């Protein structure tokens, strides 16, 4: 062993003596400059010199060290067989000296070399498709790591990085991102070599899951890091990753140029593994450009290179690409052969992601073939075969989102997963299977469930997330494992809002059938992916709905818009329908153009008043008809009329899809005479069925019963740091200036207890003491109602994070919470209401215990019900339902205030449309049937609008209101 009595400084300069110390430095210099032949030549000379020295434990360790470093060069150069030989020889030598006498410093050097050998072997096993063996290497390294002193943190970072790369190669994108993000935040500056590789990994994850801008940012930061290190080879590898990103974005010319540049470098340096990856990607590019022959040639070249290197999984990826090209050439038998051979490789190595790729590709080619040719009497069988392949894979792909920590990442993933689900819907339509369509919609509308505990781990009884739509750039690199537990796991869990699989949707109480049960079972078996939770919810709840007829309507987006409906409450029947995507999108665009946008401020509200369809009587009627023609089946209108004639006005319960969540269903003109839906039925919005699962809060308060407690009034609270005329200033004007609202407060005082305690009605407005702690206190004591009127700040739908929507109470900047402060104020977010202090303290409480919601909640603010526009509904309205509310009245879009009506529409100050709406909601919440009562007021407003067309009666205000139930 090297002399353990040397000082650390001397050891850095003289470890083995000459020519070895200078030789190690020279080889490393060649490696960083991507001159792999020169590096290998230096190591060869050093090994020859070492073998000429008299044998001893020190000499055997020197040879092991040389072989370990040589294997790293060989791996980078894609000489996998030679790398495996070097690693085997190195490990044998290390094992042979393990029992030799060595001091503490010698033991540390031995441990470091063993760790490097295990890291390199894990990389080798991963590249050659032996992922279980790769994981075993990581586990062995993790077991040794506690003995190793790692003052600069480099080896710990490499271990963590290697775990991330292996997760990526297994297709476990959510877990890989979570661990990479945490590692990047905890890697010390002394481990400079690991940081740019982590950034590259994060960039690759984001690029392959649809977050292109973030990927480019990570790649730019990685490039800066590699440049600082002088690592030419990694900069060229990064060039290939950027080419893959350009291809994902559809920038084909840029992608071709970057891949060609990277390929030339890899060929010059004889990095044939990286060259084969570029050829694989260029084959895909050629296919996109319609160059079938060129695509086939590149795919074949890539496959041959991977096979020579022993990279079986990468070779199978090229086989799969070749299968696609074979189909395009019309060679069906070759397509089947290549696809099956690729799937056999994936199946043997438990790479279920790629198995799903094969199944989806085969289902897609079957659909394409059905479109091109007449299958005659075999068509039904062909459709069934395609469905048996497509639907389980689509379910598994959609379920893979549950491993991502943030809603934004899950939303981007779903954009990819939706392509597979759209295929399944198209096949169900082709089969004309109404029962299957019904179950597809029910499952899709079940929604994700909030997971308050840690996310799913590798020991959850399944193999974990394994799906991704296509191979893209593979993640090859150095590193090793770092188990995330304890504080690290808690930190990772706090990064975002976790979700769990949706509940099973029980279709029949008698037979016990679960929606899509055969396809779910197939997906869980084939891809080792949990699709649904063990808990069940009935697709229909009849409790308390039998007093009058009810029709439950659910809508699901799958390119076209799909609808199901079921009657109950004395009426019987069901149906399905769907609207073509082009018609739905056109109608929704017309509605969007009529609405004020939260991002436009005063300009958006002015546009809605001056030229929006909801502010003009004739244009509004035409919009209502356009929406009905695109979204509403005529047969359902006929059923509603028949039921109404026999049994009285029915209740329509609508669960909208995100695309149509802003549609004012009450306004729909369901016939040529202009009859509105609200004239035929009462209308209520329903939240996803996942909110019905066991564990959703239905908790008795600590104080008075929920039906006898006080009414909590939060009316235009003063937001710290904002004047009355500022963006978060007064909503209702000066306290005491609005007689309708003063009368409302007086009526509540006369009827019973009110919080906060008031000496007179005017004290209810613009208070400075209505913060989250006060709200928690009054809700914990028990309340029967909560009415909030004030500012609500939404969040962009494109971001996917409905939980970032906020209420603005009187909370200062020092208030503890999960939302970022705004000036001297911290808003109360939906994430706060859901997670409470769980992410902030070891003894934290969930939001449902801190802010238990009363049975009825009114949130009168801009787009307070906007969470239904998101794929995951965890905004303010659904947070209140999660915390115990049975009914929440919220708004679909930005509300005009009284001041906006006065200033922008020219109304007299004595006319206060918003105040009238607030009184109407308050009155409805005091009624035994709040939905019917609010609908009655909306019908009166519709009559006024028809008769006089005055702006104060416009649906721009009153049609924004909806009651949301579960």
Secondary structure, DSSP 8 states (H G I E B T S, - for coil): ---TTS-HHHHHH-SS-TTHHHHHHHHHHHHHTT-HHHHHHHHHHHHHHHHTS---HHHHHHHHHHHHHHHHHHHHTT-HHHHHHHHHHHHHHHHHTTTS---HHHHHHHHHHHHHHHHHHHHHHHHTT-HHHHHHHHHHHHHHHTTS--TTSHHHHHHHHHHHHHHHHTT-HHHHHHHHHHHHHH--TT-HHHHHHHHHHHHHHHHHTT-HHHHHHHHHHHHHHHHHHT-HHHHHHHHHHHHHHHHHHT-HHHHHHHHHHHHHHHHHTT-HHHHHHHHHHHHHHHHHTT-HHHHHHHHHHHHHHHHHHT-HHHHHHHHHHHHHHHHHHT-HHHHHHHHHHHHHHHHHTT-HHHHHHHHHHHHHHHHHHHHHS--GGGHHHHHHHHHHHHHHHHHHHHHGGGG-SSHHHHHHHHHHHHHHHHHHHHHHHHHT-HHHHHHHHHHHHS--EE--S----TTSSS------SS--S------------HHHHHHHHTTS--EE-EEEEE--TTT--BTTHHHHHHHHHHH----EEEEEEES---TT--SS-EEEEEEEESSSEEEEEEEETT---EEEEEE-HHHHHHHHHHHHHHS--TTTTHHHHHHHHHH-GGGSHHHHHHHHHHHHHHH--HHHHHHHHHHHHHH-SEEEEEE--GGGTT--GGG-B-STT--BHHHHEEEEEE--GGGGSTTS-----SSS-TTTSEEEEEES---TT--TTSTTS-SS-STT--HHHHHHHHHHHHHS-EES--SSGGGGBS-S---HHHHHHHHHH-EEEEEEES-EE---GGG--GGG-EE--S-BTTS--SS-EETTEE-EEHHHHHHTTTTT-TT---HHHHS---SEEEEESTTTTGGGGSSS--SHHHHHHHTT-SEEEEESS----HHHHHHHH---TT--HHHHHHHHHHHHHTSSSHHHHHHHHHHHHHHHHHHH--GGG-HHHHTTEEEEE-
